[in-house]
Each structure stands twice: as C-alpha cells, then as structure tokens.
Amino acid sequence: MLSALSAYRRVLVVAAVPAEREAVLAATGGAPQFDVLAGGVGPAAAAAATATALVTAAERAHPYDLVVATGIAGGFAAHGVQVGDTVLADRIVAADLGARTPDGFASVAELGFGTAEHTPPPHPVREAAQATGARTGAVLSVSTVTGTRERAEELLARHPDAAAEAMEGFGVAQAAAAHAAARGSALPVLELRTVSNAVGPRDRAAWRVPDALAALTAAFGKLVA
C-alpha cells in the first residue's frame, strides 16, 4: 500500500513510455493494488489510455480510487529545480491549450470553453511530498516540449509557480474528472515527476534520462510501504 496514501485501495499509475512504466514497477514490485500502464506520449494518448483503464476497471467491479500521472519531466531551473529532483503537482495545467491573440495567449478557460487546470487534493500531495522529499508546484502539460529560452520565459511569466513541464498530466486528470463526473463519485489525481533536464534551450547532451528514471524508482520506493 502507498504509505503516504493509505486511504486508497486501488491505484492506477499512468506513465507515457515503457521505460517509465518499468521504473515504477521496479519499486511497486507487482503489488496487486497497483496497475501501471504506459499510455503513450502526449495529453490525447494519456487521456485515451486513462479513460479506457478506468472504464474497464469499473465494468469489472474493481474501480480505482486514485490515479497517478507519472514519468520524467523538464524542470524550471529558474525556480531551483534540478536534474534528479522529484516534483509533485499542486496544480496540473494545460499550458498550451487555448488561442494566440493580439494580447498574448488565452487559455481554454479564459476563452470560456472549459477548464485549463486540475487541482490535486492538498492532503495527499503534502503527505507524498514529505515521504519523497519532493518539491511542490505547478506541473505544466504541453503538446510541444519547450526548446527555447524565450518559450520557457513565456511559460514562467504565465505560471510563476511552475516547477516542471511534461506532456501527459492534464490528459490523465481530464479523463479521471470526466469518469468521476459520469459516475457521481470522487476520483483524485496526483502527478509525480522526476527531472531529466532543464526547461529551455534544447540540449539532448545535457539530458540525464537514466538518472531521472532511477529517481522515479526511488520516489515510488519511498511511497510503497
């Protein structure tokens, strides 16, 4: 059981790629309360995989009561987030879902077409952060990874509390919210990321993917009793 989240009996963990899934499985050890899947890259793939898993589990009378979006991410060095750090989202934000206007970017929420963020429950975020030593902050979901300093600065200007950037969290959270609304029940979502690179100018030589995957295993290891 997740020692920091002991109220939850069945946990769906959604990563993007098999390497991330394997990093989580290395810590959870195939414990039956965890289902860990590699749902694909990007918010659309993540949402589809999450929705499918949630519906399938509910139809089999084994519904999940917690969903965790996870994997490696870019960290915002301007806020002191370093390679190898662990980040827990206190906001899961769709950072590029909206429209470009003459006055700048307008989110889908500002346009009046839905929500642009989900807020994980504060208590389990605090407990998981204490267990893992994670930083907390907004985790931005994007469909295009940031590769320039200008783009990183733009994101920070709009989201001063941003700690990390990834691609799947909002899709996972949106699918879970829709599922919960359809069933009339609560379904909390967390997002836990470990940092492989700095958000900014694209420099693959500076990425530390193995280190971030090792940190992902370590983080889940601290959560599993």
C-alpha positions as CSV (number, residue, x, y, z in Angstrom):
1,M,0.0,0.0,0.0
2,L,1.1,3.6,-0.5
3,S,2.2,4.5,3.0
4,A,1.6,8.2,2.3
5,L,-1.8,7.5,0.7
6,S,-3.1,4.6,2.8
7,A,-6.8,5.6,2.3
8,Y,-6.6,4.4,-1.3
9,R,-7.1,0.7,-2.2
10,R,-6.6,0.5,-5.9
11,V,-4.2,2.9,-7.7
12,L,-3.9,3.4,-11.5
13,V,-0.4,4.7,-12.4
14,V,-0.2,6.2,-15.9
15,A,3.2,6.8,-17.5
16,A,4.0,7.7,-21.1
17,V,6.5,5.1,-22.2
18,P,7.6,1.6,-21.2
19,A,10.9,2.8,-19.6
20,E,8.9,4.9,-17.2
21,R,6.5,2.1,-16.5
22,E,9.4,-0.2,-15.7
23,A,10.9,2.3,-13.4
24,V,7.7,2.4,-11.4
25,L,7.3,-1.4,-11.4
26,A,10.8,-1.7,-10.0
27,A,9.5,0.0,-6.9
28,T,6.0,-1.4,-6.6
29,G,7.1,-5.0,-7.3
30,G,3.9,-6.0,-9.0
31,A,1.8,-5.3,-5.8
32,P,-1.8,-6.1,-6.7
33,Q,-3.2,-2.7,-5.7
34,F,-1.2,-1.0,-8.4
35,D,-1.9,-1.1,-12.1
36,V,0.9,0.6,-14.0
37,L,0.5,1.4,-17.7
38,A,2.4,3.1,-20.5
39,G,-0.4,5.1,-22.1
40,G,1.5,6.9,-24.8
41,V,3.1,10.3,-25.3
42,G,1.1,13.5,-25.1
43,P,-2.2,14.5,-23.5
44,A,-4.5,12.9,-26.0
45,A,-2.9,9.4,-25.8
46,A,-2.7,9.7,-22.0
47,A,-6.4,10.7,-21.7
48,A,-7.5,7.8,-24.0
49,A,-5.4,5.2,-22.1
50,T,-6.6,6.5,-18.7
51,A,-10.3,6.6,-19.7
52,T,-10.1,3.0,-21.1
53,A,-8.4,1.7,-18.0
54,L,-10.9,3.4,-15.7
55,V,-14.0,2.2,-17.6
56,T,-12.6,-1.3,-17.8
57,A,-11.9,-1.5,-14.1
58,A,-15.4,-0.1,-13.2
59,E,-17.1,-2.6,-15.5
60,R,-15.2,-5.4,-13.7
61,A,-16.4,-4.1,-10.3
62,H,-12.8,-3.2,-9.3
63,P,-12.8,0.6,-9.7
64,Y,-9.7,2.7,-8.9
65,D,-9.9,5.3,-6.2
66,L,-6.7,7.1,-7.1
67,V,-4.9,7.9,-10.3
68,V,-1.3,9.0,-10.5
69,A,0.2,10.5,-13.6
70,T,4.0,10.0,-13.6
71,G,7.2,9.9,-15.6
72,I,10.2,12.1,-16.3
73,A,10.0,15.8,-17.0
74,G,11.8,19.1,-17.6
75,G,12.4,21.2,-14.6
76,F,12.3,25.0,-14.3
77,A,15.8,25.8,-13.2
78,A,14.8,29.4,-12.5
79,H,13.0,28.1,-9.5
80,G,15.9,25.9,-8.4
81,V,14.5,22.7,-9.8
82,Q,17.5,20.5,-10.7
83,V,18.1,17.3,-12.6
84,G,17.2,14.3,-10.4
85,D,14.7,16.3,-8.3
86,T,11.2,14.9,-7.7
87,V,8.2,17.2,-8.2
88,L,4.6,16.8,-7.1
89,A,2.0,18.9,-8.7
90,D,-0.2,21.1,-6.7
91,R,-1.7,22.3,-10.0
92,I,-2.0,20.3,-13.2
93,V,-2.1,22.8,-16.0
94,A,-2.9,22.6,-19.7
95,A,-0.3,25.2,-20.6
96,D,-0.8,25.4,-24.4
97,L,-4.5,24.6,-24.7
98,G,-6.1,27.8,-26.0
99,A,-5.6,30.5,-28.5
100,R,-2.9,33.0,-29.6
101,T,-4.4,36.5,-29.6
102,P,-3.0,40.0,-30.3
103,D,-2.8,40.4,-26.5
104,G,-1.0,37.1,-25.9
105,F,-2.0,33.6,-25.1
106,A,-5.6,32.9,-23.8
107,S,-6.2,29.6,-22.1
108,V,-9.2,27.5,-23.0
109,A,-10.7,28.5,-19.6
110,E,-10.3,32.2,-20.4
111,L,-12.0,31.6,-23.8
112,G,-14.9,30.1,-21.9
113,F,-14.6,26.6,-23.4
114,G,-13.8,24.5,-20.3
115,T,-11.1,24.1,-17.7
116,A,-7.3,24.6,-18.1
117,E,-6.2,23.0,-14.9
118,H,-7.0,20.5,-12.2
119,T,-6.0,20.8,-8.5
120,P,-4.9,17.6,-6.8
121,P,-6.2,17.1,-3.2
122,P,-3.8,19.1,-0.9
123,H,-3.5,16.5,1.9
124,P,-2.2,13.6,-0.1
125,V,0.1,16.0,-2.0
126,R,1.6,17.1,1.3
127,E,2.0,13.5,2.6
128,A,3.5,12.3,-0.6
129,A,5.9,15.3,-0.8
130,Q,7.0,14.6,2.8
131,A,7.6,10.9,2.0
132,T,9.6,11.5,-1.1
133,G,11.3,14.8,-0.4
134,A,9.6,16.2,-3.5
135,R,9.2,19.9,-4.4
136,T,5.6,21.0,-5.0
137,G,4.4,23.4,-7.7
138,A,2.5,23.6,-10.9
139,V,3.3,20.9,-13.5
140,L,2.6,22.2,-17.0
141,S,1.2,19.8,-19.6
142,V,2.2,20.8,-23.2
143,S,1.8,19.1,-26.6
144,T,5.1,20.6,-27.8
145,V,8.2,20.3,-25.5
146,T,9.8,23.7,-24.8
147,G,13.1,24.1,-26.7
148,T,14.0,27.8,-26.4
149,R,14.7,30.2,-23.6
150,E,12.0,32.6,-24.9
151,R,9.4,29.9,-24.6
152,A,10.5,28.9,-21.1
153,E,10.3,32.6,-20.0
154,E,6.8,32.9,-21.5
155,L,5.6,29.9,-19.6
156,L,7.1,31.2,-16.4
157,A,5.5,34.6,-16.9
158,R,2.1,33.0,-17.2
159,H,2.7,30.4,-14.5
160,P,5.1,31.8,-11.9
161,D,4.7,28.8,-9.7
162,A,5.7,26.3,-12.4
163,A,8.1,23.6,-11.2
164,A,8.1,21.2,-14.2
165,E,6.9,20.6,-17.7
166,A,5.6,17.3,-19.1
167,M,3.1,16.1,-21.7
168,E,0.5,13.8,-20.1
169,G,-0.7,15.0,-16.7
170,F,-3.6,17.2,-17.9
171,G,-4.9,14.4,-20.2
172,V,-4.8,11.9,-17.3
173,A,-6.5,14.4,-14.9
174,Q,-9.2,15.3,-17.5
175,A,-10.1,11.7,-18.2
176,A,-10.3,11.0,-14.5
177,A,-12.5,14.1,-13.9
178,A,-14.9,13.0,-16.7
179,H,-15.1,9.5,-15.4
180,A,-15.8,10.7,-11.8
181,A,-18.5,13.1,-13.1
182,A,-20.2,10.3,-15.0
183,R,-20.2,8.0,-12.0
184,G,-21.0,10.7,-9.5
185,S,-18.0,9.9,-7.3
186,A,-14.7,11.4,-6.4
187,L,-11.5,10.3,-8.1
188,P,-8.4,12.2,-7.0
189,V,-5.4,12.6,-9.3
190,L,-1.8,13.2,-8.4
191,E,1.1,14.0,-10.7
192,L,4.6,12.9,-9.7
193,R,7.6,13.7,-11.9
194,T,11.3,13.3,-11.8
195,V,13.5,15.8,-13.6
196,S,15.7,14.7,-16.5
197,N,16.6,18.1,-18.0
198,A,16.1,21.9,-17.6
199,V,13.2,23.6,-19.5
200,G,14.8,25.9,-22.0
201,P,17.2,25.6,-25.0
202,R,17.0,22.1,-26.3
203,D,20.3,20.3,-25.5
204,R,19.9,16.5,-25.6
205,A,23.5,16.1,-24.5
206,A,22.6,17.6,-21.1
207,W,19.6,15.3,-20.5
208,R,20.0,12.8,-17.8
209,V,17.2,10.3,-18.5
210,P,18.8,7.3,-16.7
211,D,19.2,9.5,-13.6
212,A,15.6,10.6,-13.8
213,L,14.3,7.1,-14.2
214,A,16.4,6.0,-11.2
215,A,14.9,8.9,-9.2
216,L,11.4,7.8,-10.3
217,T,12.0,4.3,-8.9
218,A,13.4,5.8,-5.7
219,A,10.4,8.1,-5.3
220,F,7.9,5.3,-5.6
221,G,10.0,3.2,-3.4
222,K,9.5,5.8,-0.6
223,L,5.8,5.8,-1.2
224,V,5.4,2.0,-1.0
225,A,5.2,0.5,2.5
